Amino acid sequence: MIRRLTALLLSAGLASGTQANAQSPAGAAPLKQQVAARVDGMYPWLDGVYKDLHAHPEISFQEIRTAGKLAGEMRKLGFTVTEKVGRTGVVAVLRNGAGPTVLVRTELDGLPMEEKTGLPYASRARVQSGGRETYATHSCGHDVHMASWLGAARTLVELKGQWQGTLVFIAQPAEETVSGARAMLDDGLLTRFPKPDYAFALHSWPLAYGKVGFEAGPVSSNSDAIEIVFKGRGGHGSAPDKAIDPIAIAARFVVDVQTVVSREKDPKEFGVVTIGAIQGGTVGNIIPDSVQVRGTIRSYSPQVRDKLLAGVRRVAEASALMAGAPAPDVELVSGGKAIVNDAELVRRTEAVFRDAFGAENAKRMPAMTASEDFSAYADQGIPSMFFFTGVYDPKDVAAAEAPGGKPLAFNHSPFYAPVPEPSIKTAAQAMSLAVLNVVRK
């Protein structure tokens, strides 16, 4: 099942959808050639920026060096740049006559984990996270996104004669904690700067490089965090009858909560409850008086989300009640909502992607089960499109899909190692063409 799902997400799952009906936009061929030529010409610069960003990651709301680097590059391109929006975010605006306003987002943050790729430019950076020092790495591909974001910005500047409108390029902090978009919105993103008519973002994905994936409607999941403290009565490990064991309560909860997914949720609907951390106790012969449980809930539809939230709370309270323990502290923290791509914008952009990259490389694909706070912009009533670009050698992808093949490292793996060229080129071209398609003269 896991292998079939992996293959689905890699490339076999790229479904034909309705793209067969998409028509090649008039005049697109010369434009795609101009875009490709410019991205090719600037690639040595993009490669240098990418490897520098990869080697120096910073985590959520600590992206000071990263933000400063992007701000400096955008000023060189002629954008009016504002820093420290939403704490560490960057907003770069370029006006080029009357026309639509287009937001293009990249993310700034890496993850608090150690990179194990062995690349010559691998990160050895260390950061403070959760009160302790840890390694940091761009194991989600945000460095690819930033490089392609700069590539699209430079391409659009070089092609200013081909379009009219306003570009609002934003470098968002704290996507990994699903809080940076809200921080930028709360800091006046849509009031201090031109309000977008369209919004675009991309994400690297373990597809073959040269491929672009997309879909209309939901393309990511709702995300809710589980924070529960189960309370007991501490005591000696040799006399559990004199105590109330919160570890046993937490263990029961971890097992029983999965019945909400398997027995209460419609099996045709997506929904996941994962417990990722249990913290409690000090040594083997002491029963602690509390245990903390942390997890995540993912879903697509609001109805499934509501059912899972209610089920997690109910099972937590019942687990404590069964043990005669005090009621637990249950906090279910809302994170990012599902990104819902605008169907008409996807249809328009699909035609451009198919013309530029070929129908075999630009296809519809299933929604990802991960979450993203790009949804915060779409939820402001801005027609939006979030799409995916491949990062692996096609031979490696094919080998991974073969029976018995070695799975490719997925996003957030310490071994996640995108192939910079042509992955960054494809991403920069795709974003440039998507924007040009809505601002072209």
Phi and psi in degrees as a GROMACS rama.xvg file:
@    title "Ramachandran Plot"
@    xaxis  label "Phi"
@    yaxis  label "Psi"
@TYPE xy
-62.8817  -43.3189  ILE-2
-64.715  -39.6694  ARG-3
-63.7932  -38.8298  ARG-4
-66.6785  -41.2754  LEU-5
-61.1558  -45.5804  THR-6
-61.2006  -38.8321  ALA-7
-59.3239  -45.0107  LEU-8
-73.8295  -27.4139  LEU-9
-73.2196  -58.8907  LEU-10
-156.756  -34.9534  SER-11
-62.2638  -26.823  ALA-12
-77.9861  -5.50903  GLY-13
-67.6317  104.412  LEU-14
-87.2702  156.292  ALA-15
-70.1128  -27.9441  SER-16
51.3445  -132.816  GLY-17
-113.036  14.3759  THR-18
-65.1131  -18.6475  GLN-19
-62.1332  -21.3025  ALA-20
-89.08  -8.16587  ASN-21
-70.5651  137.354  ALA-22
-101.676  144.382  GLN-23
-67.0166  125.411  SER-24
-66.7339  142.846  PRO-25
-61.877  135.588  ALA-26
75.3327  9.48582  GLY-27
-75.0125  -34.1501  ALA-28
-57.7099  -50.6003  ALA-29
-61.2911  -37.2517  PRO-30
-66.3669  -42.8451  LEU-31
-64.946  -33.3847  LYS-32
-68.6362  -39.4465  GLN-33
-65.2148  -42.2343  GLN-34
-62.5592  -48.8026  VAL-35
-60.3851  -40.8969  ALA-36
-65.0497  -39.7741  ALA-37
-70.6552  -41.3922  ARG-38
-64.6633  -41.0169  VAL-39
-58.4045  -44.0484  ASP-40
-66.4181  -32.8242  GLY-41
-92.9571  0.309613  MET-42
-58.2376  -39.7866  TYR-43
-55.0932  -37.7851  PRO-44
-65.1163  -46.3134  TRP-45
-62.3332  -39.7828  LEU-46
-63.0516  -41.8056  ASP-47
-64.6187  -42.9905  GLY-48
-62.7013  -44.8875  VAL-49
-58.8721  -49.2318  TYR-50
-68.1317  -32.4107  LYS-51
-67.1391  -45.1953  ASP-52
-64.0096  -40.1647  LEU-53
-61.9038  -39.0299  HIS-54
-79.4061  -13.3532  ALA-55
-131.347  59.7355  HIS-56
-73.6743  153.755  PRO-57
-133.762  147.683  GLU-58
-92.6036  179.088  ILE-59
-52.4526  128.179  SER-60
64.7175  12.6283  PHE-61
-116.682  14.3208  GLN-62
-83.4652  54.0118  GLU-63
-73.2558  -50.2097  ILE-64
-63.6458  -44.4382  ARG-65
-61.0502  -47.5425  THR-66
-62.3346  -41.2806  ALA-67
-63.5048  -38.1789  GLY-68
-65.3649  -46.3236  LYS-69
-65.8124  -40.2498  LEU-70
-60.2037  -43.354  ALA-71
-63.0366  -42.3117  GLY-72
-65.4002  -38.519  GLU-73
-70.099  -34.2422  MET-74
-63.0488  -40.6106  ARG-75
-60.3291  -30.3  LYS-76
-82.436  -5.74603  LEU-77
100.681  5.76243  GLY-78
-76.8574  148.724  PHE-79
-85.0862  119.262  THR-80
-114.323  133.226  VAL-81
-119.652  126.299  THR-82
-101.938  170.208  GLU-83
60.1302  37.8079  LYS-84
-90.1968  123.25  VAL-85
63.9591  42.7189  GLY-86
81.0694  -67.7972  ARG-87
-124.401  11.3305  THR-88
-78.9594  161.836  GLY-89
-125.59  135.657  VAL-90
-122.946  122.665  VAL-91
-120.04  123.603  ALA-92
-117.403  135.329  VAL-93
-132.716  118.019  LEU-94
-98.4221  134.958  ARG-95
-142.466  58.2902  ASN-96
86.236  -177.997  GLY-97
-73.7675  137.537  ALA-98
160.539  -176.302  GLY-99
-64.2685  154.455  PRO-100
-102.873  129.526  THR-101
-124.166  126.023  VAL-102
-93.5068  134.181  LEU-103
-127.735  120.883  VAL-104
-108.681  139.311  ARG-105
-125.216  165.785  THR-106
-108.301  151.974  GLU-107
-102.079  -27.4668  LEU-108
-91.7191  150.336  ASP-109
-101.131  -162.838  GLY-110
-122.146  148.317  LEU-111
-80.7938  77.3311  PRO-112
-155.151  163.827  MET-113
-91.0394  134.602  GLU-114
-81.5599  138.549  GLU-115
-130.418  29.3796  LYS-116
-78.0556  -26.3662  THR-117
76.0487  9.98652  GLY-118
-65.0728  150.556  LEU-119
-64.6467  -22.7777  PRO-120
-108.362  22.754  TYR-121
-60.4105  149.116  ALA-122
-75.3234  136.085  SER-123
-123  17.6422  ARG-124
-66.0012  147.825  ALA-125
-125.56  141.951  ARG-126
-136.883  168.781  VAL-127
-95.1915  124.836  GLN-128
-141.646  123.09  SER-129
61.9207  31.9021  GLY-130
82.1096  9.49008  GLY-131
-140.142  159.742  ARG-132
-84.4814  138.214  GLU-133
-149.053  165.416  THR-134
-72.7082  163.191  TYR-135
-136.301  148.646  ALA-136
-155.608  156.354  THR-137
-90.8783  66.5258  HIS-138
-87.1613  8.83908  SER-139
-112.17  -2.56202  CYS-140
90.6934  11.9491  GLY-141
-64.8127  -24.4601  HIS-142
-67.4144  -37.1694  ASP-143
-62.7356  -42.4152  VAL-144
-63.7588  -43.0385  HIS-145
-65.4789  -41.571  MET-146
-63.6931  -44.0273  ALA-147
-69.5846  -31.5597  SER-148
-60.7984  -46.3162  TRP-149
-65.5286  -39.381  LEU-150
-62.7581  -41.8676  GLY-151
-65.4836  -41.6482  ALA-152
-60.5233  -46.6403  ALA-153
-66.0603  -39.833  ARG-154
-60.9235  -44.4949  THR-155
-66.4343  -34.9689  LEU-156
-64.4726  -44.1633  VAL-157
-68.6653  -20.0924  GLU-158
-109.01  29.5938  LEU-159
-57.4345  -28.286  LYS-160
-71.2395  -11.3242  GLY-161
-95.328  -7.48708  GLN-162
-148.171  164.799  TRP-163
-137.494  140.757  GLN-164
146.504  -161.054  GLY-165
-130.258  131.768  THR-166
-101.765  132.55  LEU-167
-122.123  94.1858  VAL-168
-92.2732  120.21  PHE-169
-116.334  138.389  ILE-170
-109.192  106.904  ALA-171
-94.1623  133.798  GLN-172
-80.0919  167.367  PRO-173
51.7602  42.8099  ALA-174
-70.8087  -34.6166  GLU-175
-64.8592  -25.6184  GLU-176
-99.2857  9.45789  THR-177
51.6282  45.3774  VAL-178
-137.989  -11.1341  SER-179
-71.7517  -38.2339  GLY-180
-62.4476  -44.8167  ALA-181
-62.5842  -38.3071  ARG-182
-62.3125  -40.829  ALA-183
-69.7487  -40.5754  MET-184
-64.0096  -42.3684  LEU-185
-66.3556  -23.0018  ASP-186
-91.9513  14.7083  ASP-187
90.3864  25.6856  GLY-188
-53.6819  -41.4443  LEU-189
-94.0019  -0.738151  LEU-190
-114.43  -34.6703  THR-191
-81.4826  -20.4231  ARG-192
-128.105  163.23  PHE-193
-56.3169  133.743  PRO-194
-77.2318  129.762  LYS-195
-71.8229  148.015  PRO-196
-91.5545  -22.8161  ASP-197
-144.058  156.72  TYR-198
-140.27  138.574  ALA-199
-130.981  147.726  PHE-200
-152.782  154.911  ALA-201
-129.232  165.586  LEU-202
-144.603  133.114  HIS-203
-66.744  148.633  SER-204
-149.791  151.601  TRP-205
-74.7834  54.5039  PRO-206
-97.2486  170.924  LEU-207
-67.9433  139.882  ALA-208
-63.2858  148.723  TYR-209
94.8864  -10.9894  GLY-210
-99.7248  146.806  LYS-211
-128.409  128.918  VAL-212
-119.193  149.615  GLY-213
-164.467  171.059  PHE-214
-164.311  154.261  GLU-215
-86.3004  153.558  ALA-216
80.8729  -154.265  GLY-217
-62.9127  132.567  PRO-218
-127.947  1.91675  VAL-219
-149.652  178.242  SER-220
-107.06  159.286  SER-221
-67.2438  148.873  ASN-222
-131.63  127.935  SER-223
-134.791  135.422  ASP-224
-92.7403  142.74  ALA-225
-102.827  124.09  ILE-226
-131.814  107.132  GLU-227
-128.595  135.653  ILE-228
-114.734  113.524  VAL-229
-89.1109  131.354  PHE-230
-106.3  142.565  LYS-231
-138.133  -149.155  GLY-232
-137.415  116.604  ARG-233
-65.5166  157.532  GLY-234
-176.033  -171.437  GLY-235
-83.2894  139.726  HIS-236
-62.6957  -22.2949  GLY-237
-82.8068  -10.1583  SER-238
-133.278  64.8946  ALA-239
-63.2996  -20.6111  PRO-240
-68.9654  -19.1581  ASP-241
-88.5619  -0.84484  LYS-242
-127.485  173.578  ALA-243
-120.798  115.033  ILE-244
-86.6189  105.7  ASP-245
-71.2006  -20.9626  PRO-246
-66.8526  -42.3854  ILE-247
-64.629  -36.9313  ALA-248
-64.4599  -45.7926  ILE-249
-63.1765  -39.7684  ALA-250
-63.8228  -41.989  ALA-251
-62.0228  -42.9813  ARG-252
-61.1138  -45.3178  PHE-253
-58.3132  -39.8478  VAL-254
-75.8092  -49.0512  VAL-255
-70.1968  -27.6537  ASP-256
-65.2584  -23.0141  VAL-257
-69.3721  -17.4707  GLN-258
-69.6405  -21.9253  THR-259
-62.817  -39.6031  VAL-260
-74.6534  -44.8822  VAL-261
-83.9413  -22.0317  SER-262
-124.015  -11.8468  ARG-263
-114.357  -29.6044  GLU-264
-84.4693  142.554  LYS-265
-56.7302  121.93  ASP-266
-63.1083  -16.6072  PRO-267
-83.3826  -11.8363  LYS-268
-99.6962  146.104  GLU-269
-78.8497  135.662  PHE-270
-168.481  135.583  GLY-271
-137.731  136.519  VAL-272
-121.942  118.11  VAL-273
-123.413  131.161  THR-274
-98.9125  117.474  ILE-275
-106.103  -11.5642  GLY-276
-152.822  134.909  ALA-277
-129.66  124.149  ILE-278
-130.197  122.039  GLN-279
178.235  149.797  GLY-280
84.7293  165.592  GLY-281
-128.352  -46.276  THR-282
-136.5  170.868  VAL-283
-71.9666  -19.8906  GLY-284
-107.747  16.9224  ASN-285
-122.826  126.766  ILE-286
-85.0052  121.836  ILE-287
-76.698  168.318  PRO-288
-96.7967  -3.75147  ASP-289
-158.053  156.221  SER-290
-138.607  135.193  VAL-291
-102.605  132.386  GLN-292
-119.704  132.614  VAL-293
-128.439  142.853  ARG-294
-161.134  -168.776  GLY-295
-141.47  147.916  THR-296
-120.746  130.909  ILE-297
-127.64  143.707  ARG-298
-161.979  166.028  SER-299
-101.272  -52.3392  TYR-300
-88.9989  148.599  SER-301
-60.2308  -34.2616  PRO-302
-66.6816  -44.5611  GLN-303
-65.4519  -40.9497  VAL-304
-56.726  -48.3124  ARG-305
-60.7155  -40.342  ASP-306
-65.5506  -42.2703  LYS-307
-67.7016  -42.102  LEU-308
-59.9785  -47.2795  LEU-309
-64.624  -39.4248  ALA-310
-66.6949  -41.318  GLY-311
-61.8308  -45.466  VAL-312
-63.2604  -43.7902  ARG-313
-63.8358  -44.0556  ARG-314
-67.3394  -37.617  VAL-315
-62.6154  -46.1142  ALA-316
-66.8836  -38.869  GLU-317
-67.8863  -36.4025  ALA-318
-62.0565  -41.2858  SER-319
-68.9101  -41.8829  ALA-320
-61.2044  -39.8874  LEU-321
-61.9186  -27.9783  MET-322
-94.6006  1.85896  ALA-323
67.5285  28.1195  GLY-324
-96.8564  162.721  ALA-325
-60.1354  156.597  PRO-326
-61.6627  137.828  ALA-327
-74.3359  159.338  PRO-328
-87.4454  113.214  ASP-329
-114.298  118.838  VAL-330
-124.234  119.739  GLU-331
-111.215  108.014  LEU-332
-98.5021  119.941  VAL-333
-68.3711  131.701  SER-334
-110.304  -135.017  GLY-335
-76.1652  144.657  GLY-336
-88.8505  165.119  LYS-337
-61.0232  136.749  ALA-338
-76.8343  128.218  ILE-339
-116.484  106.121  VAL-340
-69.1383  140.893  ASN-341
-70.6241  123.174  ASP-342
-62.0141  -41.6752  ALA-343
-69.2835  -40.3908  GLU-344
-64.9685  -39.0327  LEU-345
-63.0181  -43.2804  VAL-346
-60.504  -44.8635  ARG-347
-64.6084  -42.6885  ARG-348
-73.7519  -33.6484  THR-349
-56.8595  -42.6132  GLU-350
-61.3581  -38.7812  ALA-351
-69.3615  -44.0676  VAL-352
-63.5774  -42.4545  PHE-353
-64.8306  -37.201  ARG-354
-68.2082  -39.324  ASP-355
-77.8367  -41.3113  ALA-356
-110.646  -8.49234  PHE-357
93.6548  145.963  GLY-358
-61.651  -28.3797  ALA-359
-75.6053  -15.7422  GLU-360
-110.953  -11.7209  ASN-361
-122.222  99.6383  ALA-362
-138.015  161.944  LYS-363
-69.78  148.303  ARG-364
-145.007  159.321  MET-365
-65.0543  155.369  PRO-366
-62.9056  147.691  ALA-367
-81.7203  156.147  MET-368
-90.1379  -8.41416  THR-369
-76.5083  172.399  ALA-370
-117.764  159.572  SER-371
-153.306  137.871  GLU-372
-91.937  12.1647  ASP-373
-58.7751  -22.4834  PHE-374
-58.4855  -26.3442  SER-375
-61.7822  -32.2525  ALA-376
-76.4598  -44.8941  TYR-377
-59.5514  -34.3725  ALA-378
-71.1254  -8.83277  ASP-379
-86.1767  9.74656  GLN-380
86.5804  17.091  GLY-381
-95.1111  119.148  ILE-382
-55.5586  122.981  PRO-383
-132.622  157.619  SER-384
-143.792  125.397  MET-385
-115.306  123.673  PHE-386
-132.986  171.892  PHE-387
-121.172  145.835  PHE-388
-130.506  143.326  THR-389
-79.0681  158.15  GLY-390
-137.532  0.874228  VAL-391
-114.704  154.061  TYR-392
-58.9405  130.199  ASP-393
-55.2384  -32.4464  PRO-394
-65.2803  -38.2727  LYS-395
-69.7396  -36.5375  ASP-396
-64.6511  -45.6567  VAL-397
-61.7918  -40.7153  ALA-398
-64.8728  -37.1305  ALA-399
-67.3259  -30.9782  ALA-400
-80.887  -18.9906  GLU-401
-70.0571  151.319  ALA-402
-54.345  128.354  PRO-403
78.8133  3.90295  GLY-404
-68.844  154.405  GLY-405
-77.664  121.882  LYS-406
-61.9306  145.271  PRO-407
-77.9272  149.752  LEU-408
-64.5237  129.734  ALA-409
-90.9049  166.314  PHE-410
-52.2004  140.542  ASN-411
79.2876  2.11543  HIS-412
-80.8137  143.868  SER-413
-65.9312  -11.6729  PRO-414
-103.529  7.9189  PHE-415
-66.49  116.026  TYR-416
-138.373  82.152  ALA-417
-57.987  146.827  PRO-418
-84.8101  112.601  VAL-419
-56.977  -48.0959  PRO-420
-113.359  125.164  GLU-421
-98.3612  15.6776  PRO-422
-56.0433  -47.9541  SER-423
-66.9927  -38.2083  ILE-424
-59.2096  -48.1181  LYS-425
-60.8785  -44.3645  THR-426
-63.8629  -43.9964  ALA-427
-64.7526  -41.1703  ALA-428
-64.4551  -45.2624  GLN-429
-61.1177  -44.9756  ALA-430
-67.6992  -39.9344  MET-431
-60.0717  -45.4161  SER-432
-68.2531  -37.7484  LEU-433
-61.203  -43.6157  ALA-434
-69.6601  -46.6209  VAL-435
-57.5604  -32.7884  LEU-436
-64.9227  -21.9629  ASN-437
-107.51  -8.84503  VAL-438
-120.21  -0.146922  VAL-439
-62.5751  142.289  ARG-440
